[in-house]
């Protein structure tokens, strides 16, 4: 069991996967409905409008933003998860509702209840369009057939019933989905035997109440589980249905049972605290997953992926039965990949389809593939060497040796052996980690050449370069030179290394654990390491030494210096095998090889900047459509604000950026376009800081800051302009400005005139006497009316003149 998400909550009675998003709905015994994102393991929302006990059934709609729920309050509620509320309620059941389900094509909701009926509702007209009667005990579940007009139901009356709904379908289609007739009269008609849904088969064979029944997604099969602890398999044709086989193994009530949507498996869970996986063809048990304290109640499978969710007494678990990672490896333009248990060799330069090299071992059972890894010999250019490692039989491998380039399908016979791990070391040698802990070096005839004990306790081995090997010891990776028989270096990766990816030139290596990646050089020189909150799935080096990797939700990149970013998001996980010339080759979970163009502009720009290739930087700026605050922030952090100015079109942002880094001319150009007082003031302060007199003067003129302009002319010794400022102040009738300008010019006569004009005669007379201006004194003394001011005149008075400026 590969657990993807585990939650803690009240007992989970109902589950439903969203068809497209990574969401799962869980309805709880306490009446709450929880919406979880299983990819990141977080609770998104809660819905709590059901009253009076458990919510036992829940189901997402296939295309609309809706889900339906049914509970012990006898109510069926239709919810809009975008509006985050119940939009209406369907009433009609007279007892607890066990399951609810949307039809994939028609606007129908199917419900099963303890009132011994199954009802079909039209959720668009909000009416009951059929009542299916016939069970004489609680109806524990009811489900639509995925393709045909059938419904299957299971009841505590010990029967499974199959109902034909084709008549109801015909009516729905003929009246455009309206459901037909008033709902109350139609429902009554159904009760008295004129139903459009009729019983087709009654399956009897269980000795106690049946809790669950499910259709096979493609075959005419039904599986059921009951309180008699048995799982029964039924087959049906147009005329009849019959029991095929019984699966025994559970030792308490079987709560739920279903067919796996993609594999020939049956999955069941029970109150005996186990989940059991059965081979549908052989009808035998394959595996049992046990939980110590919690009984299981519900199981559901995702429509399109291999995810399964189970609900138990203390929460739910979302898991996969086995790893879906495709086995593949690239060397140059050659991709070696396992598809449908066949080793294929694909030349990526000529297409995405190749030729069969060989066939792998048969799977140990229907649940597990048994294959763990594939190694392609990158050191040998004269022939094709492939190692496939299997987990079955306590670990074994197949060695395939074929021609360098295949012109058609071949079937190379395998040379086999037992091992814990395998990898190629040179052109004609490969290493085998043996069960004893020793490492054997074998030739391509699968013959042991030599054997040695590794310097550390080793649990896995990986390629390390020519005549080198990487030894994994818990969280430590040791690079060991086979020729010199010594350790070259070692690094530690948190979480333990799962995959090792070498660049094509062998200069860089990436060590990947579940959430951590470490980038190093060929001798394990540390470059950078980082942590991802979402699982890291795959990665490949491009020809420029940039590591491009995928998580569950994104394709990202990381430069060896640590600069990183997001290239694009993902709808479904992918496994990157090659990044070359701005194209990415990847394999999806259906094992098909795909290629798409990759937007490498951002990381190639950063790489050019890091390598100081400014001609390339200019090229990427011109052609790359790079923009956004993130890129500006990056350039500011890296000390290239002048480059950032090339990205910015908004004048306010250009002004702020230019001012922040002292680009006064750029700031002035932006300020002229903005023509805002606050911008001019900020520009003036920066110009003063830089000592740029011309820009300061222009700013003061633009903002009409006359006093500051006069002071600027004073300290720069511009007497001619200072005289102009005096005249301007006079025209403006600004007395204080006139006086200040006269004071700075040393114009005593002007100061006396200004003081006299404003009524400050004693000050005017004092100024005139101090500077011996005889032509003004008589007239001023006359206005003083005998007041003597001579005593206030200093003995050594002299004219106060502005100082000589430092720079003229």
Secondary structure, DSSP 4 states (H G I P E B T S, - for coil): -EEEEEEE-SPEEEEEE-SSSSEEEEEETTS-EEEEETTTTEEEEEE----SS-EEEEEE-SSSSEEEEEETTSEEEEEETTTTEEEEEEE--SS-EEEEEE-SSSSEEEEEETTSEEEEEETTTTEEEEEEE--SS-EEEEEE-SSSSEEEEEETTSEEEEEE-HHHHHHHHHTTT--SS-HHHHHHHHHTT--SSEEEEEEE--SS-EEEEEE-SSSSEEEEEETTSEEEEEEE-SS-EEEEEEEE--SS-EEEEEE-SSSSEEEEEETTSEEEEEETTTTEEEEEEE-SS--EEEEEE-SSSS-EEEEETTEEEEEESS--PPPEEEETTEEEEEETTEEEEEETTT-S--EEEEEPPPPSSSS---EEEEEE-TT-SSEEEEEEEESSTTSEEEEEEEESS-SS---PPPEEEE-SEEEEEETTEEEEE-TTSEEEEEETTS-EEEEEE-SS--SEEEE-STTEEEEEETTEEEEEETTTTEEEEEEE-TT---EEEE-TTSSEEEEE-SSEEEEEETT--EEEEEE-SSPEEEEEE-TTSEEEEEESSEEEEEETTS-EEEEEE-SS--EEEEEETTEEEEE-TT--EEEEE---HHHHHHHHHHTT-HHHHHHHHHHS---SHHHHHHHHHTT-HHHHTTT---HHHHHHHHHHTT-HHHHHHHHHHH--HHHHHHHHHHHHHHT-HHHHHHHHHHHT-HHHHHHHHHHHT-HHHHHHHHHHHHHHT-HHHHHHHHHHHT-HHHHHHHHHHTT-HHHHHHHHHHTT-HHHHHHHHHHHTT---GGGS-TT-----PPPPS--
